[in-house]
Amino acid sequence: QVQLVESGGGMVQAGGSLRLSCAASGRTFTTYPMGWFRQAPGKEREFVAGLGFNHASTFYADSVKGRFTIAGDNAKNTVYLQMNTLRPEDTAVYYCAIKVRTYLYYDDSGAYDSWGQGTQVTVSS
C-alpha cells in the first residue's frame, strides 16, 4: 500500500511562488502516472497537473499552463509541483494521487487512488 504525503503549502502574495512536494512511502512509484488536484472551499476537486507513465510526459489544466510545472525525482520517490506567478484563484487544498485506471484520462479524479491528506495553499491579493 502506497502512502502519499504532501508538503510545501503556505501563504504567499499574488505573483509569488511555492513548490509542493508529494513523497511516497510503502512502494516505489517511479513508473506510475501521478496527478495533482486542488479543491477550493465550496468547489469540486479539479485537475491541476499530471505526470505520465515513466514520468515521461506532462499534462496541465489550462488555468495553470505556463505557470506550474510538475516533475518527478525517482531517487527521492517524490513528485513536485512548482507553482509560479500565483494568483488568488489558486487558493485551495492541493492533493497528489497515483493514477491507477488507465482507461480514464488524467483530468478525471476517478482515475486515481492513494490520495494524500492535502496541503493548503493561500494566495493573497
C-alpha positions as CSV (number, residue, x, y, z in Angstrom):
1,Q,0.0,0.0,0.0
2,V,1.5,3.3,-1.1
3,Q,1.1,6.3,1.2
4,L,1.5,9.8,-0.2
5,V,2.3,12.9,1.9
6,E,2.1,16.4,0.5
7,S,4.0,19.3,1.9
8,G,5.2,22.8,0.9
9,G,1.9,24.7,1.1
10,G,1.6,28.1,2.8
11,M,0.6,31.7,2.4
12,V,2.1,33.8,-0.4
13,Q,1.2,37.1,-2.1
14,A,0.0,37.2,-5.7
15,G,2.8,36.8,-8.1
16,G,4.8,34.7,-5.7
17,S,5.9,31.1,-5.9
18,L,5.7,27.8,-4.0
19,R,6.9,24.3,-4.5
20,L,4.8,21.5,-3.4
21,S,6.2,18.0,-2.7
22,C,4.4,14.6,-2.7
23,A,6.5,12.0,-1.0
24,A,5.6,8.3,-1.4
25,S,6.3,5.5,1.0
26,G,5.5,1.9,1.1
27,R,6.4,1.2,-2.5
28,T,8.4,2.9,-5.2
29,F,6.3,4.6,-7.9
30,T,9.0,5.5,-10.3
31,T,6.8,4.4,-13.3
32,Y,3.3,5.2,-12.1
33,P,1.5,8.1,-13.6
34,M,0.8,10.8,-10.9
35,G,-1.5,13.8,-10.6
36,W,-2.0,16.9,-8.6
37,F,-5.5,18.1,-7.9
38,R,-6.9,21.0,-5.9
39,Q,-10.1,21.8,-4.1
40,A,-11.2,25.3,-3.1
41,P,-13.9,25.9,-0.5
42,G,-17.4,25.2,-1.9
43,K,-15.9,23.9,-5.2
44,E,-15.3,20.4,-6.7
45,R,-11.9,18.9,-6.8
46,E,-10.2,19.9,-10.0
47,F,-7.2,18.6,-12.0
48,V,-4.1,20.7,-11.9
49,A,-1.3,18.7,-13.5
50,G,-0.3,15.1,-14.4
51,L,2.9,13.2,-14.9
52,G,2.7,10.3,-17.4
53,F,3.9,6.7,-17.3
54,N,7.6,6.6,-16.6
55,H,7.3,10.3,-15.8
56,A,8.0,10.9,-19.5
57,S,5.1,13.3,-20.3
58,T,3.3,16.1,-18.5
59,F,-0.3,17.4,-18.7
60,Y,-1.7,20.6,-17.3
61,A,-5.0,22.3,-16.8
62,D,-5.4,25.4,-19.0
63,S,-5.7,27.6,-15.9
64,V,-2.1,26.7,-14.8
65,K,-0.4,26.1,-18.1
66,G,2.8,28.2,-18.3
67,R,2.8,28.9,-14.6
68,F,3.0,25.5,-12.9
69,T,5.5,22.6,-13.6
70,I,5.2,19.0,-12.5
71,A,8.2,16.9,-12.2
72,G,9.3,13.6,-10.5
73,D,12.5,12.7,-8.7
74,N,12.8,8.9,-8.8
75,A,15.8,8.8,-6.4
76,K,13.7,10.6,-3.8
77,N,10.4,8.9,-4.6
78,T,8.9,12.4,-4.8
79,V,6.8,14.3,-7.2
80,Y,6.9,18.1,-7.2
81,L,4.6,20.9,-8.3
82,Q,6.4,24.1,-8.9
83,M,3.9,27.0,-8.8
84,N,4.9,30.4,-10.2
85,T,3.1,33.6,-10.7
86,L,0.4,32.5,-8.2
87,R,-3.0,34.1,-8.3
88,P,-5.7,34.4,-5.6
89,E,-7.8,31.9,-7.5
90,D,-5.1,29.3,-7.0
91,T,-6.0,29.3,-3.3
92,A,-7.1,25.7,-2.4
93,V,-6.0,22.5,-0.8
94,Y,-3.7,20.7,-3.1
95,Y,-3.7,16.9,-3.3
96,C,-1.5,14.3,-5.1
97,A,-2.5,10.9,-6.1
98,I,-1.5,7.9,-8.2
99,K,-3.2,7.3,-11.5
100,V,-4.3,3.6,-11.5
101,R,-7.1,3.5,-14.0
102,T,-5.5,3.7,-17.5
103,Y,-8.9,3.9,-19.2
104,L,-9.6,7.3,-17.7
105,Y,-7.9,10.5,-18.6
106,Y,-5.5,12.5,-16.4
107,D,-8.1,15.1,-15.5
108,D,-10.6,12.6,-14.1
109,S,-10.2,12.2,-10.4
110,G,-11.8,8.8,-10.6
111,A,-8.6,7.6,-12.3
112,Y,-6.6,8.0,-9.1
113,D,-6.1,6.2,-5.8
114,S,-3.9,6.6,-2.7
115,W,-4.7,10.3,-2.2
116,G,-2.6,12.3,0.2
117,Q,-4.0,14.4,3.0
118,G,-3.5,17.6,1.2
119,T,-1.6,20.8,1.7
120,Q,-3.2,24.3,1.9
121,V,-2.1,27.0,-0.5
122,T,-3.4,30.5,0.2
123,V,-2.6,33.4,-2.2
124,S,-3.4,36.9,-1.1
125,S,-4.1,39.8,-3.5
